[in-house]
Amino acid sequence: CPLISLGAEACPPKRAKQSEMSGQGRLPVFPTRQNLGVMKIKLVGAKKGHSLLKKKADALTMRMRSLLRQIMECKDTMGSSFKLGMFSLAEVKYAAGDIKPMVIESVTKSTTTISLQVDNVAGVKVPVFNAKHEGHDQGTELIGMSKGGREIGKARESFSKALDVLVKLATLQTSFVTLDEAVKVTNRRVNALDCVVVPRLEMTVAYITGELDEMEREEFFRLKRSQNKKQADIAAKKKEEAAAAEAAASILAAGGDSDVIF
């Protein structure tokens, strides 16, 4: 059955046909009551695991849909932020000229750092990036003192906001890719349990149950036959004893022997 993608549902269970098509039958076990108990426990665990994995897949799919909606909104915001930043940069070039060499010479350290945290979503660890602003570099404070200071400050704020949006978009896209892989793996496990493991365990339980029932019927038939034979032997013995007693009685009734004269 096909894998579950974003927005798709699990395939309906057609376990008998799937087992026949895949060529996978029961597990090779001896039909004993102990193995029957073990297989039933495994079957209960497999069904419970299938239910939990299905709920996990549904939760991850819902989170992915939410992330997809946030990514679309963030991309729209990023487009407007960079558009505003490029307009601000054009105003800086018009008012103060090309300040790129001055900025490169004046910058001594980074004023924005990116920290990495880990978020747990239904057992899946996804990265979360956070942008931390540490103020302005003292070396760049003097840029624009003669002309274009207001435009430079406006451009700095515009690109700072654009950087925050870019970091947020990176977090959303990285989380989306991570959850997408987790959903694929989870759906493979769900389909494997639903289409392979559970049907094989059910077939094994049915086989052991049928064999045990057959053994009980054979044992009952054997006991019944043995009891009937025993009753027939007892009846035949009684009949022989009755015939012997009847023969002895007939001999006595026929008369005794003649007297012997010495």
C-alpha positions in Angstrom: 0.0 0.0 0.0 1.3 3.5 -0.7 3.1 5.6 1.9 1.2 8.3 3.6 2.2 11.8 2.5 1.2 15.2 3.7 -2.6 15.4 3.8 -3.1 11.7 2.8 -4.7 9.0 4.9 -3.6 5.5 5.6 -4.6 2.8 3.3 -7.6 0.7 4.4 -6.6 -2.7 5.9 -6.9 -5.5 3.4 -4.9 -7.9 5.4 -5.9 -11.2 3.9 -5.4 -10.1 0.3 -2.2 -8.2 1.2 -0.8 -11.3 2.9 -1.6 -13.4 -0.2 -0.1 -10.9 -2.6 3.0 -10.4 -0.6 3.5 -14.1 -0.1 4.1 -13.8 3.6 2.3 -16.3 5.7 2.3 -17.2 9.4 5.4 -17.4 11.6 7.1 -20.8 11.9 6.1 -21.8 15.4 4.9 -25.0 17.0 1.1 -25.1 17.8 1.4 -25.1 21.6 -0.6 -23.2 24.2 2.5 -21.4 25.4 3.2 -20.2 21.8 -0.4 -19.2 21.5 -0.1 -17.0 24.6 3.1 -15.5 23.3 1.6 -14.7 19.9 -1.4 -13.1 21.5 0.8 -10.8 23.6 2.8 -9.9 20.5 -0.4 -9.2 18.6 -1.8 -6.9 21.3 1.6 -5.1 21.4 1.7 -4.7 17.6 -1.9 -3.3 17.5 -1.1 -0.9 20.3 2.1 0.2 18.6 0.2 0.7 15.4 -2.3 2.9 17.2 0.4 5.0 18.8 2.4 5.4 15.6 -0.8 6.4 13.7 -1.5 9.1 16.3 2.2 10.3 16.1 1.9 10.4 12.3 -1.3 12.5 12.6 0.3 14.9 15.1 3.3 15.4 12.9 1.1 15.9 9.8 -0.9 18.6 11.6 2.3 20.3 12.7 3.7 20.2 9.2 0.5 21.8 7.9 0.9 24.6 10.5 4.5 25.0 9.5 3.6 25.2 5.9 1.1 28.0 6.5 3.7 29.9 8.6 6.3 29.4 5.9 4.1 31.0 3.3 3.3 33.9 5.6 7.0 34.3 6.5 8.0 34.3 2.8 5.5 37.1 2.1 6.9 39.1 5.1 10.5 38.4 4.0 9.7 39.8 0.5 8.3 43.0 1.9 11.2 43.3 4.4 13.9 42.9 1.8 12.1 45.3 -0.5 12.0 47.9 2.2 15.7 47.3 3.0 16.8 47.6 -0.6 14.8 50.9 -0.9 16.5 52.1 2.3 19.9 51.1 0.9 19.2 53.1 -2.3 18.4 56.1 -0.2 21.7 55.7 1.7 23.6 55.6 -1.6 21.8 58.7 -2.8 22.3 60.6 0.4 25.8 59.4 1.5 27.3 57.7 -1.5 28.9 54.2 -1.4 29.5 53.4 2.3 30.5 49.8 1.7 34.3 50.4 2.1 33.8 52.5 5.2 31.6 49.8 6.8 34.1 47.0 6.0 36.9 49.0 7.5 34.9 50.0 10.6 33.3 46.7 11.6 35.3 44.9 14.4 32.8 42.2 15.6 29.4 40.8 14.7 26.5 42.5 16.4 24.1 39.6 15.7 24.6 36.0 16.9 22.5 32.9 16.0 21.9 30.4 18.8 20.6 26.9 18.3 18.0 25.2 20.4 16.1 21.9 20.1 12.4 21.5 20.2 10.6 18.2 20.8 7.6 17.6 18.6 6.0 14.2 19.3 9.3 12.6 20.0 11.0 14.3 17.0 13.8 16.8 17.7 13.7 19.8 15.5 16.2 22.7 15.5 15.2 26.2 16.4 17.4 29.2 15.5 17.2 32.4 17.5 18.8 35.7 16.5 20.3 37.8 19.4 21.2 41.4 18.7 23.9 42.9 20.9 23.6 46.6 19.9 25.6 48.4 17.3 29.3 48.2 16.7 31.1 51.3 18.1 33.2 51.4 14.9 30.2 52.0 12.7 28.5 54.6 14.9 30.5 57.4 13.2 29.4 56.4 9.7 27.0 59.0 8.4 28.0 61.8 10.7 28.6 64.2 7.9 25.7 63.2 5.7 23.1 60.5 5.4 23.0 59.5 9.0 19.2 59.2 9.2 19.1 57.1 6.0 21.8 54.8 7.3 20.0 54.3 10.6 16.8 53.5 8.7 18.6 51.0 6.5 20.2 49.4 9.5 16.8 48.8 11.2 15.3 47.5 7.9 18.0 44.9 7.4 17.9 44.0 11.1 14.2 43.2 10.7 14.9 41.3 7.5 17.5 39.3 9.2 15.1 38.3 12.0 12.5 37.2 9.3 15.3 35.2 7.5 16.3 33.4 10.7 12.6 32.6 11.4 12.2 31.3 7.9 15.3 29.1 8.3 13.9 27.7 11.5 10.5 26.9 9.8 12.0 25.3 6.7 14.5 23.2 8.6 11.7 22.0 11.0 9.5 21.3 8.0 12.2 19.1 6.3 13.0 17.3 9.5 9.3 16.6 10.2 8.8 15.5 6.6 11.5 12.8 7.0 10.1 11.8 10.4 6.5 11.5 8.9 7.9 9.3 6.1 9.6 7.0 8.5 6.6 6.8 10.8 4.2 6.1 7.9 6.5 3.3 6.7 6.3 1.7 10.2 2.6 2.2 10.4 2.1 0.5 7.0 4.5 -2.3 7.9 2.6 -3.0 11.1 -0.8 -2.7 9.4 0.1 -4.7 6.2 2.8 -7.2 7.4 3.3 -7.7 11.1 -0.3 -7.7 12.3 -1.6 -10.0 9.5 1.2 -12.5 10.1 0.5 -12.5 13.8 -3.2 -12.9 13.3 -2.6 -15.8 10.8 -0.2 -17.4 13.4 -2.8 -17.1 16.2 -5.5 -18.5 13.9 -3.2 -21.4 12.8 -2.2 -22.3 16.4 -5.9 -22.0 17.5 -7.0 -24.3 14.7 -4.3 -26.8 15.4 -5.1 -26.9 19.1 -8.8 -27.4 18.3 -8.0 -30.2 15.9 -5.8 -31.9 18.5 -8.7 -31.6 21.0 -11.1 -33.1 18.5 -8.7 -35.9 17.8 -8.2 -36.6 21.4 -11.9 -36.6 22.1 -12.5 -38.9 19.1 -9.7 -41.2 20.4 -11.2 -41.3 23.9 -14.7 -41.8 22.6 -13.5 -44.7 20.3 -11.6 -46.3 23.2 -14.6 -46.0 25.4 -16.8 -47.6 22.8 -14.4 -50.4 22.3 -14.1 -51.0 26.0 -17.9 -51.1 26.3 -18.1 -53.5 23.4 -15.5 -55.8 25.0 -17.4 -55.7 28.3 -20.6 -56.6 26.5 -19.0 -59.5 24.6 -17.5 -60.8 27.8 -20.8 -60.7 29.5 -22.4 -62.4 26.6 -19.8 -65.2 26.7 -20.3 -65.7 30.4 -24.1 -65.8 29.9 -23.7 -68.5 27.2 -21.4 -70.6 29.4 -23.9 -70.4 32.3 -26.7 -71.4 30.0 -24.8 -74.3 28.6 -24.0 -75.6 32.1 -27.7 -75.2 33.1 -28.8 -77.2 30.1 -26.4 -80.0 30.8 -27.7 -80.3 34.4 -31.3 -80.2 33.2 -30.7 -83.1 30.8 -30.2 -85.6 33.6 -27.3 -87.2 35.5 -25.0 -90.2 34.6 -26.0 -93.9 35.1 -25.1 -95.6 38.4 -21.9 -97.5 38.4 -22.2 -101.1 39.9 -19.1 -102.7 41.5 
